[in-house]
Amino acid sequence: MNKSYAPISLPRLRAIGTSIRLLAAVLALSVMTSRSLAINASPTPVQLKQPDGRSITLRVRGDEYCHWFEDLNGYSVVLNKGAYVYAVRDTQGGLAPTALAVGVADPASSNVTIKSGPTPAFKSQKRAAVLGPPRPRHLRRPSRPWAQLRTSSFCANSATTPWVFTPGHLLITPP
């Protein structure tokens, strides 16, 4: 059998390519609707001002769920009533403000310790408070949805003519 096919014009090919790209973008966005991971804060120091006008340099630490500051020597700092003060770890694993203002007091002469940020358990607790509890495993979306749809009984006699779903294709019958 000799079949002849009409050539497809260039504008029609461009329209088909644009439609495929748009469909791929919509599909990618619909797949990416699950919870995203937190991003760490930038390690670049920032210039901030105390309420009295004094300029201080701090680094932001943590992520969008649990964050705090550190001075350039590594002492933990929190914002308390508009002023940046040194912090100590509290009984729950978080940071509690002290009366020592950053840029005025010397944290080395007090009970403030270097690198005493929140505990990992406290960070996880803060993350869970924002995101909610994790979904039970049986309710989670499968990582490969097509893996569970190997065969389906859409046809009248599925024992002799199974339908197979493959990624990127519509329902097809095996040869």
N, C-alpha and C positions, 0 to 999 in steps of 0.2 A: 504494500500500500504506500502510495506516495502522497503525502499530505503537504500542502503548501501553507505556510504561515505568513500572515501579513506582518511587515516590520512595524515595530512600535516607534513612534516619533520621540524625539528627544524631550520635548516638553512633557509628554506623558510619562517617560521614564523618571524625570525629575519629580513629578507629582507623586509617583509611586514611592520614590526614595524618601521624600518628605513625609509621606504618610507612615512609612515604616519607622522612620526616626521618631516621629511623634508617638507612635504606638509603643516603641521601646522605652521612651522617656516616661510615659504614663505607667507602664508596667514596672519600671525600675522604682518609681516613686511609691507605687502601691506596695511593693515588696519591702521598702525601707521604712515602713510605718511602725516597726517594732521599737522598743526602748533603745535609746542610744546610750553609749558609755560616756562617762564624764571626761572632760578635758582638763589637764593640769594647768595651773596658773603660769603665766610667763615669769621666768626667773629674773627678768630685767628689773633693777631697782626703780622705784618711783619717788618723786618728790611730793611730799604732803605737808600741810600746814597745821600746826597746833592752834587751838582757839586764841592763844596770846600772840599769834603771828609768827612764831618761830618755825623755821623750815626744818623738816626731818626727812631722812631717806630710809625707806622701808622696802622690803620685798613681799609680794603677795604669795602666799602658799596655799596649797589645797586644790580643790576643784569647785565646780558650781554648787555642790551640795554641802560642803564643809570647807570653810576657808578662814584664814587668819593672816596676820602679818608677822614678819621677823625683821629685826634691825640688821644692819650689816655684820654684826658680830654673832648672829644666830639666836638671839633672845626673842622669845615669843611676845607678840604685841597684839592687843585687841583695842577696838574703838569702844570707849565707855563714856557715855553722856557727852559726846562730841569731842572728846580728847583721846589721844593715843597714849595708852598706858601699858606697862609691862604686865605679863600674865603668868600665872602658875597653873599647873594641872589641878583640876578639882577632883572630887571623889568619884564622879561619873565618867571621868576620862576626858572631859572637855577642858576649856580654858576659862579661868576665873580672873577678872581684873584685879590688879593691886593698886596701891595709891602712888606708885612710882611713875611719873610722867616721862615719856620718852623725850630725850634731849635735855632733861634737867637732872634726873637722878641717875646714879650708877647702879645698874642691875647686878654687877659682880659682887657688890657689898651687901646684897640681900639674899633672900631665899629663892630668887628666880634662877632657873637653870637653863643652860644652852640646849637648843633643839628639843624643847619640851612641848611639842605640839600635841594635838589631840591623839588619843590612842586609836589604833585601827578599828577596834570594836565601836568606839564612839563615832568614827567616820562612817562606818557601815550603817549604824543606827540612824544617822542624819540622812544618808542616802535613801534608806528604806522609808523614812518619814516622808520624803518628797515623792519617790516613785511608787510607794505602796509595797505590800508584800509580794514576793515573787509568785508567779502563777504555778499551780501544781503541774507536774510534768505531763499528766494526761490531758491538760487543757492548753498546753503550749502549742503554738503553730509549728508544724514540722519544718525542718530546715530545707527539705526537698519535697514539696507537696506532690510532685509527680511520682515519687517513689512509692507512695501508697495507692496510686491509681494505675497500677500495671495493667490490669484487665478490668473490664466493666461489662455489665450485661444490658447494654442499650439495645441490642438487637433481639429478635424473637428467639433465636436458638443460639445462646451463648456458648454452648458446648462445642458447636462445630464452627462458628464464626465469631471469635472473640474480637473485641475492639481494643486497640492499644493506644494509650495516650503517651506521646513523647514530647519532651520540651521543645517549644518552638514550632510545633505542628498541631494541626487540628486532629480530631479523632480519625484514625486511619485503620484500615484492615491490613493484617500481615499478608505478604504475597503467598 
